[in-house]
Amino acid sequence: MNEKIKIYTEGTPNPNALKFILDTVILESGSANFPDKKSGSSSPLAQKLFELPCVKEVFFGRDFITISKTPESSWDNIYDSLLKVINSHFESGEQILLSSEKTAVKSSNKIEQKIHEILDTQIRPAVASDGGDVIFDSYKDGVLKLHLQGSCSHCPSSIMTLKVGIESMLKKVIPEIKEVISV
């Protein structure tokens, strides 16, 4: 039996996502996104959370778990159940992820290298503070495609974050970028 972890929660800009912040590191680097029950098969904790019918998406960051609920569910009605699942999982000592496959792709393209650098050092930490992540998909002919994950994936303000925040910052630093879109 492992020591009980401390958990506190923060709201996110997405009213259907809540960030559970832990007093321990759960992922040394990167993030893990499970947008549905089927995708959670590589995570025992995500599988347990998806057993609750209110859970729509599970996202792991360095020291937090963002859980997105179905719109018809109320945080007041499900919060205790979510905490119980998270606490019992950590008390059991079971792994968070069954495999830790890392597919770090480094590009030889100077523009893509600069995009990755800005994403990793400035944008991703800011987005993580709201319980989400931004993942590079592709860059071609001035169009940058990004995946918004965690609380950002279905957030009403995600378009503002993408266009006003991320796109405007990247365009200032990398003039070759014409547009940033979410995929």
MONOR-V146905 format. One record per pair of residues at least 12 apart in sequence whose C-alpha atoms are under 7 Angstrom apart, sorted by the first residue. I is the first residue (numbers start at 0). J is the second residue. Records with the same first field share a line. If there is no record, write none. Layout:
I->J / J
//
This chain:
0->90 / 91 / 92
1->90 / 91 / 92
2->90
3->90
4->21 / 22
5->21 / 22
6->19 / 20 / 21 / 22
7->19 / 20 / 21
8->20
11->129 / 130 / 150
12->129 / 154
13->150 / 151 / 154 / 155
15->67 / 68 / 69 / 70
16->65 / 66 / 67 / 68 / 150
17->65 / 66 / 67
18->63 / 64 / 65 / 66 / 130
19->63 / 64 / 65
20->62 / 63 / 64
21->62 / 63
23->62
24->61 / 62
25->61 / 62
26->60 / 61 / 62
27->61
28->61
29->60
30->59 / 60 / 61
31->58 / 59 / 60
32->57 / 58 / 59 / 148 / 149
33->56 / 57 / 58
34->56 / 57
35->55 / 56
36->49
41->96 / 97 / 98
42->95 / 96 / 97
43->94 / 95 / 96
44->88 / 95
45->57
47->84
48->84
53->68 / 69 / 72
54->66 / 67 / 68 / 69
55->67 / 68 / 69
56->68
57->149
58->149
65->130 / 149 / 150
67->150
111->138
130->149 / 150
131->148 / 149 / 150 / 151
132->147 / 148 / 149
133->145 / 146 / 147 / 148
134->146 / 147
141->175 / 176 / 177 / 178
142->176 / 177 / 178 / 179
143->176 / 178 / 179 / 180
144->179 / 180 / 181 / 182
145->180 / 181 / 182
146->181 / 182
147->181
166->178 / 179
//
